[in-house]
Amino acid sequence: MNALREQLDALIAKTDLEVSDQQRSQLVGYVQLLDKWNKAYNLTSVRNPSDMLVKHILDSIVVSTHLRGEHFIDVGTGPGLPGIPLAIMNPQKQFTLLDSLGKRIRFIKQVIHELKIENVTPVQSRVEEFQPPVKFHGVLSRAFASMVDMVNWCHHLPDEKEGVFLALKGQKPDDEIALLPDWCSVIDIKALSVPQLEGERHLVILSRKG
């Protein structure tokens, strides 16, 4: 526990993020649960808890300052990435975590129970079949191989006036941007700095054309 907490503290110190003691404890607790469940359920290919802090936790929470609005959905969340770390960082915002696999949703339910996370709603569904009661200010995903797939599969999820798509990508995806459908446009591309992570990371923000 202590080694992970010390590593997390050192990583956060290299960012501009403000993270409370309780949030840091929850983030470490999430990594411990992910490591424990991963042995039986194969939830992530990242096996080492130390690597999870960089590749999963920091890679998720650096997006936190770019979230505008109150209601977010993480599509293809897997074991809760980036949704769980972002929910911990933003307790005043609401997060729906969507995945089609039952074992992933069961894990997320266990996480929010054990870590007392009150702003996450896990939903087991295929994205094209999910009809939300309220549309979202932000549709997040790092699961889609292409942004074209993301906006086409998730077109029914963002709020029609304020909603945006938030795609977590590696290198700046110029080739994917060129293939986007006519109804969708790029508002902004944020270069993300993730301590100790090799390679580039970008957040691409997209919206419907007015």
N, C-alpha and C positions, 0 to 999 in steps of 0.2 A: 504493500500500500504506500509506504513512505517514499520508496524509490519512484513510483509512478507519479505521485504528487509533486515530488521535487522536479521531475522532468517536465511535468505540465507547467509548473510555475516558471521554470526557465524558458520554456517555449513562449508562454504568454508574455513574458517580460520583453521579448523581441518584437512584439506587436504593439499597437495603440489601443488594444481592447481593454475595457474595464470589466473584470470578472471577479465577482464576490467570492468569499470563502465558501459559502454554501454551493455556489455554482461550480466551483473547482472540485468540491467533494462529489457532486453529482456527476460531473464529467468523468472523474476517475472511477466512480462506481459503475458508470455505464460501460467503460472499458473492461472492468473486472467481470461484469455479467456477460459481455460479448465474448470474452475469452473463455469463460466457463461453459457457456452454451455452444460455442463454436466447436468444441471437441466432439459433441454429439450430433449437432445439427448442421454443421458446415455452412455457417451464415456468411462468412467472409473468407477470401483467400489469404488475407493478412493474418498470420498466425501469432505474431509476437506482440504482446500488449504495448511494448515500447513503440513499435512501428505503428500500431493503431492510433496512438496519441498524435502522431504526425499526419499519417495518411487519412485518418478518419475524423479525428476531433478537430485539429487545427485546420485541416482542409475544409471543414464544414463551418467552423465559427468565424472564419475570416469574411464570410458572406454577411454576417450579422448586421454590419453597419449599412448595408445596402437594401435592407428590407423596409419597404414603405407600405403602410396600411396595417390592418388588424388580422385578417384571415388568410392563411396560407395552406397550400396543399403540396405535399412531397409525393410525387408520382413515381412508382417503382422504388419505394423507399428501402426495399431489402430489409436489413436488420434495424432500420431507422436512421438512414443517412441520406442527406444531411439533417433530416427533420428533428431527431432527438437532441443533438447538440444545439441546434438553433432554438428549439423550444426551451431548453435550459437557459440559454442566453437571453431569451425574450419572454419572460413569464407573463407579460401583459398582452402578448399576442396569442392567437389560437392557431394550432397546427393540426391538419388532418393528414395522417400517414396512410397511404394507399399502396397495397400490394396484393397480388393474386394468390400468393402462397401462404397457406395456413400456418406453417411452422414459423414464418417470419412475423406474422401478426401475433401469434401466441407469445413469442419472445418480447415483442414491443409491449404487450399488455403486462408481462411480468416486470419489465423495466419500469414502466410508469407506476406500477404498484409499489415496487421495492424502493424506488427513488422518490416517491411522492411527487411525481410530475403531474400537474393538474390541468395543463393546457394542451394536451395531446388527445386526439380521437383516432384510434386505429380502425381502419376499414379494410376488410378483405374483399376485393373486387377487381375485375379487369377494368382498366381505365375507360374503355369505350362503353362499358355497361353502367358506370357510376354516374348517377344523376344527383348532384349535390343540392340540398335544400337552399343553400345560399352560395352564390358565386364567390370566387376568391380574388383577393387583391394581388396575390402572387402565386404562380404555379411553378414550383421548384422541381428540378430533377438533375441528377447526375447519372441516371440509369440509361438514358437513351443514347444509342450510338450516334444518331444524327439529330440535329435540331429540326430538320424537315419532318422526321417521324414525330418528334416531340410536339410540335405545334399542330400537326395533323391529328394526332391521337388525342390531344388535350384541348382542342379548339373550343370545346363546350364548357370549359372550367373557369376561365377568368371572367371577372366582372366586366361588363361590356363597356363601361366608362373608364374605370380606374385600373382594371386588371392588367397585369403584365406576365410574361413568361420569363423565368430566371433559369438559364441553362448554365450549369457548371461544366466547363470544358478545360482541356489542357492547353495546347497551342491555340492561338487566335484562329478560329475556324473560317477563314475567308472562303474556302471552297464550298462549305455548307451554306454560308450566308448567300452566296450566289444562287443557290438552288431553292431558297425559301419561296413559298407561294405568294402570289400578288397581294393577298389580304394582310400580310404580315410584314412588319418592318423592324429593323434594329434601331432601338433608341440610344443604347449606350453599350460600350464594351469596357469593363473594368479589369485591369491587370491586378491579379491578387498576389500578395506576397505571403507564402506559407513557409515559416522557418523550418529548415532542414529537409524540405521536400525538393527532390530533384525534378527539373523540368518546369515548364511554364504552367500557370493556371490562370484562367480567365472566367469572368462572369459576363455572359451575354444577356442583355435585357431587351426583350422584344415586346411589341404590342400590335394589336390590330390597327390597321390604317383607318383614320377617322372617317 
